[in-house]
Structures are given as structure tokens and as C-alpha cells.
Amino acid sequence: MAQVLVIGDDLTGSNATGALYARLGLRAVTVGALAQVERYAHRVDVLVVNTASRHWPPARAYAAVRAAAETAGEAPLIVKRVDTTLRGNPGSELDAVVDCLAAREPAARIRTLAVPAFPDAGRSTVGGLHLVDGVPLTRTAVARDPFDPVRHSRVASVLGAQSRRTTDELTLDVVERGPDAVAAALRESRAEIVVCDATENAHLHTVAVAAARLAAEDSIRWVALDSGPFGAALAAELGLRPESGTPARILAVVGSVTDRTRTQLARTEAALGARWADVDPADPDPDRALVALRAAVEDGATVLGVRVAPDPLTAATAPAPVPDAGTAARILRCLAEVARRAVTELCPGGLYASGGDVAAAVTSALGADGFAIETEVLPLAIAGHLVGGPHDGLLFATKGGLIGGPDAARDCLEHLRAACTRHTLGTTLSAN
């Protein structure tokens, strides 16, 4: 059964949104016709339905979305995907989703979180106003769109022009105070739709954490209205998993101890729930690292890795000291040995290595002949698979230790997980 139902109003946006869920390890498929909706609703984890209704009159768009929601059946999370600039029929289509859900679950406490911000695409919401690269909607080209000119910059006004539901706004200062403050504000509000400010991905995560808490504690049935990333964040916080089991396990091996690497790994912990086993540079011991990795697996972690522990006396105040050649060689041998044993024992679907020396040592330890290059995740971050040896075909990604911004390691790990998902999805669909 689909864990998430996403209803979009155009094909490119629908596909792009499906890709965000695939990065979480969920099997996502985009369909259009109602016959396809019925066919795939119970065969994937995320069913993305493109109604192609962006340029339709509101009543026709409502009917199309209502039919799609009714045909798709039950899903733990329903997302109304909207354009990143709020064009189309967001209010009418949201009403169609909520009306369908209310008819199906009359006793449910249904509320909507409207979080249209897409920080990675330059879309943010501040003070209830939706901005494109910092400019309010009504001062951008979408205000002169020949098909769907946007008349308002305030999200609540865009929705209110079509929706009959009450709205409230959750301001950025509340979001900045964290999940506890957001949860308290959402409890206090009695509005059916709460528009949430957000300017960065961390804000989306904060709202998602608070919403998941209220879903569990107050039995709130959330509907998400967003442009892509918030719905995916909410799905992750709600603990939605593939019906066939947990997402593919990804193993990471990181040798760098730079500030940049620390920031990147911290992002993987926040975004992916990554668990890291630390290797003591003064006493690199593969056995201790493997004990920590096994514990992470037992706790349900699907992204796990081994890294060099920072010096607690210098990590927060100064760059890490450069180890001497002998120490560096011992650390490298330890990381390679951990990788060899962990791949054999824990059977990850993908392997990530950061740093050229680490990647070479891991490839050698796994007995591979080499690395088949398939794509560039980002500059100097390459993905493909191992060739030759006992682990031939294992998905593999490498990145330079000093390469990329704060989300670079996260992007590589998510690419590997999505690649595992594509393989599983292809096998599943071809067998049906």
C-alpha cells in the first residue's frame, strides 16, 4: 500500500517531488490517468498523481483532485503538491483533498500544514509572504503569468481566494525556537490551515518534527500542502517506511577530520538520522568500530558509517592536528578493515567513501578491480559501482574530503539510497 499519496498539478513538478521521496529510500512512481492510479496504488511506497490541472478552472481542478484522492484510497500521509510560486488552484485542490479525507475518516482531526518554501530553489516564506530569491511573488514574473497570474504574495490570501477553510500563520521567530515552540503554537491555533514560515531546510525539519509529535500525542491527521521538500521531511519524521521493509542500508567511510567534514557529517545526522562509529586516531581499533556499527543497525539506523574521532581538546576551537605518516597509515588500514568486514557482515546496498586515499584503500580491501563511473553527484563527487571481486556491482560513491558545501555528504548518501530504491522498484514492477 502507498505510504504517501502526492497529488500534483503538472508533470515536471510531480516528478521532481517523487524524486525527493526516492532519496528517502521510498519507491515512488508518477501516474496520470485514474486507471493508472488504481493499478499502482498498492504497488509502490509513494504514489504521485499528476492531474495536469494547473491551468483549469477551480471547479474542474477540484473534481480532478477529488477523483484522484478517492481512487488512490487510504495512505498514512496525503500531500497536495503546489507550484513553487503558488500558481494554479492551490485552494480548490487542497479543499478536494481534505473533503475526500474527511468523508473517508469522519472522526479524524484533520489539519493542514501549508509549507510552500523550497529553500534549495530560492523559495522562502517570511511573515506569511512567499518570496522568490527574496522578492515577494507579486513583484516577480509570476504576477504577469499569461495563464495563472499570482495576485497575492501572502500564502493565506492565495489559499483564501479559493479555499473555504480557516487559516493561521506560524512566524519565523517561532520556528527558530525549535520543535517545542512550534508544537505549542500548533496546539494553540484552532485554524484548519497553518501557513508556516521557512527560509532554510532546517526550518522544514523543525516543523516536521513538531507535526510528527502532535500526530502521535494528539492524533492529528496532517495534510501537507507544499512544493516538495516539506512533505518528504514530514514523511521521514512520521517514520514512514517501504511496505516491503526498511530502506536500503548505506555504509559510509570517512577519513577527513576537517571542519568542513564535521559540518557535512552533522548534516547527515540531522537530515538522515546517520549513526557514526568513531575511530580513535591514537588507537585505531576495527573491532570497537564494528561493535558500534552493529549497535546502530540493531537500533534501526539505515545510514551508518565510520569516521575518525575529532580531538575533543581542539575540535571546537582550532583545526585538527595533522597526524604523522605512521598514524595516518594506521588509521587508513583501520578504516579499510572496518569497511571490508562491515560490507560482508551488514550487507549494505551502497558504500560511500570520502577522501581519495580512503576510497582507494576501501576499494582494495574489498578486492575490487576498479570502479565503474555512472554519474557525477556534484563536482568531484562521483557515483557508480564496484567492478570485479566478491562485491562486484556494489553501488559506490566517492567524494574529496574538502569538496562540497554543508549538504555534500548528505547528497551523496541520498543518491546511493535512491539508486538502491530504483533497482528495487524496477524489480518489483517488472515482477507484477
Solvent accessible surface area in square Angstrom, and as a share of the most:
residue,aa,sasa,rsa
1,M,69,0.31
2,A,5,0.04
3,Q,26,0.11
4,V,0,0.00
5,L,2,0.01
6,V,0,0.00
7,I,0,0.00
8,G,0,0.00
9,D,6,0.03
10,D,35,0.18
11,L,97,0.48
12,T,105,0.61
13,G,7,0.07
14,S,0,0.00
15,N,72,0.37
16,A,58,0.45
17,T,1,0.01
18,G,6,0.05
19,A,52,0.41
20,L,33,0.16
21,Y,0,0.00
22,A,17,0.13
23,R,68,0.25
24,L,26,0.13
25,G,5,0.05
26,L,3,0.01
27,R,18,0.06
28,A,20,0.15
29,V,24,0.14
30,T,40,0.23
31,V,13,0.08
32,G,34,0.32
33,A,59,0.45
34,L,83,0.41
35,A,77,0.59
36,Q,79,0.35
37,V,0,0.00
38,E,118,0.53
39,R,141,0.52
40,Y,37,0.14
41,A,3,0.02
42,H,126,0.56
43,R,42,0.15
44,V,0,0.00
45,D,0,0.00
46,V,0,0.00
47,L,1,0.00
48,V,0,0.00
49,V,1,0.00
50,N,22,0.11
51,T,16,0.10
52,A,56,0.43
53,S,0,0.00
54,R,20,0.07
55,H,102,0.46
56,W,65,0.23
57,P,83,0.52
58,P,63,0.40
59,A,82,0.64
60,R,133,0.49
61,A,0,0.00
62,Y,58,0.22
63,A,58,0.45
64,A,24,0.19
65,V,0,0.00
66,R,60,0.22
67,A,32,0.25
68,A,1,0.01
69,A,0,0.00
70,E,90,0.40
71,T,47,0.27
72,A,10,0.08
73,G,21,0.21
74,E,108,0.48
75,A,4,0.03
76,P,54,0.34
77,L,1,0.00
78,I,1,0.00
79,V,0,0.00
80,K,1,0.00
81,R,14,0.05
82,V,3,0.02
83,D,8,0.04
84,T,20,0.12
85,T,6,0.04
86,L,3,0.02
87,R,61,0.22
88,G,17,0.16
89,N,6,0.03
90,P,5,0.03
91,G,0,0.00
92,S,10,0.07
93,E,1,0.01
94,L,0,0.00
95,D,4,0.02
96,A,0,0.00
97,V,0,0.00
98,V,10,0.06
99,D,19,0.10
100,C,4,0.02
101,L,0,0.00
102,A,39,0.30
103,A,70,0.54
104,R,66,0.24
105,E,46,0.20
106,P,117,0.74
107,A,103,0.80
108,A,35,0.27
109,R,137,0.50
110,I,33,0.17
111,R,29,0.11
112,T,2,0.01
113,L,0,0.00
114,A,0,0.00
115,V,0,0.00
116,P,0,0.00
117,A,0,0.00
118,F,39,0.16
119,P,27,0.17
120,D,99,0.51
121,A,43,0.34
122,G,24,0.23
123,R,53,0.20
124,S,17,0.11
125,T,0,0.00
126,V,57,0.33
127,G,35,0.34
128,G,0,0.00
129,L,59,0.30
130,H,0,0.00
131,L,25,0.13
132,V,23,0.13
133,D,112,0.58
134,G,51,0.50
135,V,52,0.30
136,P,28,0.18
137,L,0,0.00
138,T,57,0.33
139,R,176,0.64
140,T,22,0.13
141,A,69,0.54
142,V,20,0.12
143,A,22,0.17
144,R,174,0.64
145,D,22,0.11
146,P,122,0.77
147,F,146,0.61
148,D,24,0.13
149,P,42,0.26
150,V,9,0.05
151,R,171,0.62
152,H,74,0.33
153,S,13,0.09
154,R,91,0.33
155,V,0,0.00
156,A,17,0.14
157,S,41,0.26
158,V,15,0.08
159,L,0,0.00
160,G,44,0.42
161,A,75,0.58
162,Q,57,0.25
163,S,11,0.07
164,R,164,0.60
165,R,37,0.14
166,T,77,0.45
167,T,51,0.30
168,D,57,0.29
169,E,56,0.25
170,L,9,0.04
171,T,58,0.34
172,L,39,0.20
173,D,85,0.44
174,V,23,0.13
175,V,2,0.01
176,E,108,0.48
177,R,156,0.57
178,G,15,0.14
179,P,43,0.27
180,D,100,0.52
181,A,21,0.16
182,V,0,0.00
183,A,2,0.02
184,A,59,0.46
185,A,26,0.20
186,L,1,0.00
187,R,98,0.36
188,E,140,0.63
189,S,15,0.09
190,R,199,0.73
191,A,12,0.09
192,E,67,0.30
193,I,0,0.00
194,V,2,0.01
195,V,1,0.00
196,C,0,0.00
197,D,2,0.01
198,A,0,0.00
199,T,50,0.29
200,E,84,0.38
201,N,43,0.22
202,A,57,0.44
203,H,8,0.04
204,L,5,0.02
205,H,63,0.28
206,T,18,0.11
207,V,0,0.00
208,A,0,0.00
209,V,32,0.18
210,A,0,0.00
211,A,0,0.00
212,A,15,0.12
213,R,76,0.28
214,L,1,0.01
215,A,26,0.20
216,A,86,0.67
217,E,105,0.47
218,D,34,0.17
219,S,80,0.51
220,I,10,0.05
221,R,39,0.14
222,W,7,0.02
223,V,0,0.00
224,A,0,0.00
225,L,0,0.00
226,D,0,0.00
227,S,1,0.00
228,G,0,0.00
229,P,21,0.14
230,F,0,0.00
231,G,0,0.00
232,A,9,0.07
233,A,22,0.17
234,L,0,0.00
235,A,0,0.00
236,A,37,0.29
237,E,61,0.27
238,L,55,0.27
239,G,39,0.37
240,L,21,0.11
241,R,107,0.39
242,P,12,0.07
243,E,104,0.46
244,S,91,0.59
245,G,34,0.33
246,T,95,0.55
247,P,11,0.07
248,A,36,0.28
249,R,73,0.27
250,I,0,0.00
251,L,2,0.01
252,A,0,0.00
253,V,0,0.00
254,V,1,0.00
255,G,22,0.21
256,S,25,0.16
257,V,36,0.21
258,T,46,0.27
259,D,81,0.42
260,R,113,0.41
261,T,5,0.03
262,R,54,0.20
263,T,62,0.36
264,Q,3,0.01
265,L,7,0.03
266,A,51,0.39
267,R,100,0.36
268,T,0,0.00
269,E,71,0.32
270,A,60,0.46
271,A,49,0.38
272,L,21,0.11
273,G,46,0.45
274,A,6,0.05
275,R,94,0.34
276,W,31,0.11
277,A,3,0.02
278,D,70,0.36
279,V,2,0.01
280,D,63,0.33
281,P,42,0.26
282,A,92,0.71
283,D,75,0.39
284,P,26,0.16
285,D,40,0.21
286,P,31,0.19
287,D,78,0.40
288,R,121,0.44
289,A,2,0.01
290,L,0,0.00
291,V,90,0.52
292,A,41,0.32
293,L,1,0.01
294,R,81,0.30
295,A,42,0.32
296,A,3,0.02
297,V,35,0.20
298,E,146,0.66
299,D,100,0.52
300,G,50,0.48
301,A,15,0.11
302,T,20,0.12
303,V,1,0.01
304,L,1,0.00
305,G,0,0.00
306,V,0,0.00
307,R,52,0.19
308,V,11,0.06
309,A,22,0.17
310,P,50,0.31
311,D,49,0.26
312,P,120,0.76
313,L,154,0.77
314,T,35,0.20
315,A,29,0.23
316,A,99,0.77
317,T,118,0.68
318,A,43,0.33
319,P,108,0.68
320,A,23,0.18
321,P,84,0.53
322,V,140,0.81
323,P,58,0.36
324,D,93,0.48
325,A,90,0.69
326,G,35,0.34
327,T,20,0.12
328,A,42,0.33
329,A,41,0.32
330,R,112,0.41
331,I,15,0.07
332,L,50,0.25
333,R,151,0.55
334,C,5,0.03
335,L,2,0.01
336,A,10,0.08
337,E,49,0.22
338,V,0,0.00
339,A,0,0.00
340,R,101,0.37
341,R,69,0.25
342,A,0,0.00
343,V,8,0.04
344,T,87,0.51
345,E,83,0.37
346,L,16,0.08
347,C,98,0.59
348,P,10,0.06
349,G,28,0.27
350,G,0,0.00
351,L,0,0.00
352,Y,1,0.01
353,A,0,0.00
354,S,4,0.02
355,G,16,0.16
356,G,58,0.56
357,D,104,0.54
358,V,10,0.05
359,A,14,0.11
360,A,66,0.51
361,A,23,0.18
362,V,0,0.00
363,T,23,0.13
364,S,84,0.54
365,A,32,0.25
366,L,4,0.02
367,G,40,0.39
368,A,17,0.13
369,D,124,0.64
370,G,20,0.20
371,F,56,0.23
372,A,29,0.23
373,I,124,0.63
374,E,106,0.48
375,T,54,0.31
376,E,101,0.45
377,V,38,0.22
378,L,31,0.15
379,P,99,0.62
380,L,118,0.59
381,A,0,0.00
382,I,42,0.22
383,A,2,0.02
384,G,2,0.02
385,H,50,0.22
386,L,0,0.00
387,V,51,0.29
388,G,19,0.19
389,G,41,0.40
390,P,109,0.69
391,H,43,0.19
392,D,90,0.47
393,G,40,0.38
394,L,24,0.12
395,L,36,0.18
396,F,2,0.01
397,A,0,0.00
398,T,27,0.16
399,K,5,0.02
400,G,25,0.24
401,G,14,0.14
402,L,117,0.58
403,I,42,0.21
404,G,23,0.22
405,G,38,0.36
406,P,63,0.40
407,D,31,0.16
408,A,3,0.02
409,A,1,0.01
410,R,29,0.10
411,D,38,0.19
412,C,0,0.00
413,L,1,0.01
414,E,15,0.07
415,H,44,0.20
416,L,2,0.01
417,R,14,0.05
418,A,7,0.06
419,A,15,0.12
420,C,10,0.06
421,T,9,0.05
422,R,134,0.49
423,H,137,0.61
424,T,60,0.35
425,L,24,0.12
426,G,40,0.38
427,T,80,0.47
428,T,34,0.20
429,L,45,0.22
430,S,92,0.59
431,A,84,0.65
432,N,109,0.56
